[in-house]
Structure formats: structure tokens, C-alpha cells
Amino acid sequence: MQAFRIGEVYLAALPGEHFVEYGLEIKRRAPAAPSSSPTQRRASGYIVTPEAAAAGGYEAAWALFRPASGARLVEAAVELMKGLHS
């Protein structure tokens, strides 16, 4: 995971294919407006929400990470961006 700041633009790069809810949460909690949704590396696998895991489906069936992983990635990304904000 990485976070960058260029002027007032924040970028966060997360591993895996996370559900859009996680990217929206990062944007909501960022210390300043991020440029867009966090980038994704597709090789790590799906990172589903608890709701998606409970509902089942393709992504939930093939997820390599537990549903709680998404919330942990959000926390880490927000903390990285806060560390850049001063």
C-alpha cells in the first residue's frame, strides 16, 4: 500500500480488487480531496464487503481475503494520507 501527495492532490494505491464502497470510504475520510478512487493491483484477489460476503456470488466465492480486510485497508490508507497532510 502506498499514499502520495502532490500539492493538494492525494493518491492511495491499494492491493487487490476492492469493492467500490472501500474507495468511497477512503475519499470520504481523506484529509483533503483525493484525486479519484484508489488504484488497484489486480493480482491479489477480491476484497469484498461483509454484505457481499454474506450474499455470496462470484467475487465472494473467489475472495482470498476475509471481509474485514477491506476495513483494515481503508484505515491504513486514511492514516497514510493523514501523515502526508500537514
C-alpha positions, 0 to 999 in steps of 0.5 A, spaced: 500 500 500 502 506 498 499 514 499 502 520 495 501 527 495 502 532 490 500 539 492 493 538 494 492 532 490 492 525 494 493 518 491 492 511 495 494 505 491 491 499 494 492 491 493 487 487 490 480 488 487 476 492 492 469 493 492 467 500 490 464 502 497 472 501 500 474 507 495 468 511 497 470 510 504 477 512 503 475 519 499 470 520 504 475 520 510 481 523 506 484 529 509 483 533 503 480 531 496 483 525 493 484 525 486 479 519 484 478 512 487 484 508 489 488 504 484 488 497 484 493 491 483 489 486 480 493 480 482 491 479 489 484 477 489 477 480 491 476 484 497 469 484 498 464 487 503 461 483 509 454 484 505 457 481 499 460 476 503 454 474 506 450 474 499 455 470 496 456 470 488 462 470 484 467 475 487 465 472 494 466 465 492 473 467 489 475 472 495 482 470 498 481 475 503 476 475 509 471 481 509 474 485 514 480 486 510 477 491 506 476 495 513 483 494 515 485 497 508 481 503 508 484 505 515 491 504 513 490 508 507 486 514 511 492 514 516 497 514 510 494 520 507 493 523 514 501 523 515 502 526 508 497 532 510 500 537 514 
